[in-house]
Amino acid sequence: MTKIGEIFRIPPDCGAEDAQRGFSAMARAMAPSSILTIANEIRELKEAGVAVADMTVGDFSPEQFPIPARLRELVEEELKAGRTNYPPSQGEKALREAVRAHVLETQDIDYPLDGIVIVGGGRPALYSVYRVLLDPGELVLFPVPSWNNNNFAEVCQVRTRAVLARPEDAFQPTAAMLAPHVREARLIVLNSPQNPSGGVMRRAEMEAFGRLLVAENARRAETGERPLYLMFDQIYQGLVFPGHEHFSPVQLVPECAPWVLHVDGISKNYCATGLRCGWLVGPPAIVRKVTALLTHVGAWAPRPVQTATARFLRERSVLTAWQQNVTTRVRERLDALHEVMQTLRSEGFPVDAIEPQGAIYMSVRFQLAGRRTAGGRVLAGGEATRAWLLRESSFALVPFSAFGVAPEDEDGWFRASVGAVSVQDVRDALPRLRRALSSLLPA
């Protein structure tokens, strides 16, 4: 430390050596986000004045997708009314009642009020389920690609089994794929519409998962084993495109309700990621434990956002009009991206994409492994391809390896997100991609 006058300046490496010996096992196991590393590269390019088609962020740019005007008005009203103190630990009763009515309206399921807790976005709900249901070393089962399960597993020190999904299923799992592994598992995690693939699970498969859960827990009841639970992340449920439908396993197989936890919120359906308001809906006994955990963590949604959202969810005509509008705007961007990819494919380039189904994502494919750049460098796999695409065409994607897929299984697949780009941004990328792809040499 250096003293300058009366000020002590702390050096950037202060405590670094001791920290390596002082970290907990959890902290040592925790890996940094590879998506944030990519974001830093993109930020540097933008600061240098490069126009980047940034399809890496699982977020909505307020310039492209501002929150609903009515929700903004309601938040401002609640702030002016002085509702800025702590909310109740389980969430504002008015919002829990509004969520209950919303679930009944959209999914024909009537949960008791004690089965609903309000949290600071979807992420704390997902993490809380891991914490209250799993002991270290127990097994979590999920398909890959999937969002953040590997990171939650590291923090909670549980085992994982990732089952690789198939492009022909839009990277959504089938019950038959996961069924051989359920006897060892304590928790299954599903997400539809899905981050990162944009796939929507078919009704028959969602029903099959509900029946699988019922059958396995009937077996466990006889043997005295601990139950198997299913955490269902449906945060993108409002962003589903024509030809596809969203269902909950409980909606199709009500008997599975004792073992299903639903995660939802305003982040994605209403482009309100920064307002941090989500909810967990499920068996009241589990929800009460999550509420108790959150009282120690303090991961509550801000009170003025809760009270505003309670009012917003009651305005059904406003919700319907908003959902139609935002779904159309998201679909326009995804359609433009699909058109770009198919144009390149028709020109003979080794690229492809899965037609949009839901959410703000598309699975795109650049099968460039083994190709050589004009400078003679071999593109060895997904990460090398990602960096090359960004450098040579200002086209920013996230490889499936960031979502739990082993590098050897990526096969050229990437996530593209359209929450921060315009239709024109997408179309402007076509000549840049064509020029860059044309420069590559055969392996």
Secondary structure as UniProt FT lines:
FT   STRAND          2..4
FT   TURN            5..6
FT   STRAND          7..9
FT   TURN            12..15
FT   HELIX           16..22
FT   HELIX           25..29
FT   HELIX           34..47
FT   TURN            48..49
FT   STRAND          53..54
FT   TURN            62..64
FT   HELIX           69..80
FT   TURN            81..82
FT   TURN            89..90
FT   HELIX           93..107
FT   HELIX           113..115
FT   STRAND          116..119
FT   HELIX           122..133
FT   TURN            136..137
FT   STRAND          139..144
FT   HELIX           149..156
FT   STRAND          159..164
FT   HELIX           167..169
FT   TURN            170..171
FT   HELIX           175..178
FT   HELIX           179..184
FT   STRAND          185..191
FT   TURN            195..197
FT   HELIX           203..223
FT   STRAND          229..233
FT   TURN            235..238
FT   TURN            242..243
FT   HELIX           249..252
FT   HELIX           254..259
FT   STRAND          260..265
FT   TURN            267..271
FT   HELIX           273..275
FT   STRAND          278..281
FT   HELIX           284..297
FT   HELIX           303..313
FT   HELIX           316..346
FT   TURN            347..348
FT   STRAND          351..353
FT   TURN            359..360
FT   STRAND          361..366
FT   TURN            369..370
FT   TURN            374..375
FT   HELIX           382..393
FT   STRAND          395..396
FT   STRAND          398..399
FT   HELIX           400..403
FT   HELIX           407..409
FT   TURN            411..412
FT   STRAND          413..417
FT   TURN            419..420
FT   HELIX           423..438
//
